Amino acid sequence: MWISNAFAQAPAAGADSDGLMSFIPLVLMFAVLYFIMIRPQMKRQKETKAMLETLAVGDEVVTAGGIMGKVTALKDALVTVEISAGTEVQLQKAAITTVLPKGTLKSA
């Protein structure tokens, strides 16, 4: 008598769409992250892999340490680079960052 009966209320008309609407920002954040960070990184990796596969003797290169030289020998994972007359260095292929246009080192 002092306490009234409690009756369950009917769900609101748009209650089902609220779950989907709260999921959309998460999907949008992942899409933005993919197009701003992941996709360009994958493209850069593909370009680097193609550059290392086409590396040939005589190419002028720049290493990750900033050393510029000419490729004198290639093995599976190693590259021999001549950095000055009579001075050769062996490097891992992954240390090569850029292939320079022909004749770049002679003008420097």
Phi, psi and omega in degrees: 000324177279333182253128180276158179290143178259130179245138179289140179270153177288145179297152180295159186296324183255027184294326181290325182283342179296322178297318179290320181294329179281343179273335183299317179300325178295318178295317179296320178296319178294320179296316178296317179299319180297311185284336181267325186245308189288312183297313178297325179294319178295322178296317180296319178296320179295318179295318180295318179298317179295321179296318181289328179288330181267004179299134183224162176298135181100347178290144176262129189229163172240134180268173179296333178274358178092005180281132178254138181193182182246134181288126179249337179206149179232137170234188183304301184245358184244149177230134174259125184240130175270117183263340171203174184300117178084000180245113180240147181230139175264133181227160170283149180301327182295343180281349178278123182255328185216142170257123183275158174295151181301139177086002182293320185285332181291328181280341183277000000 
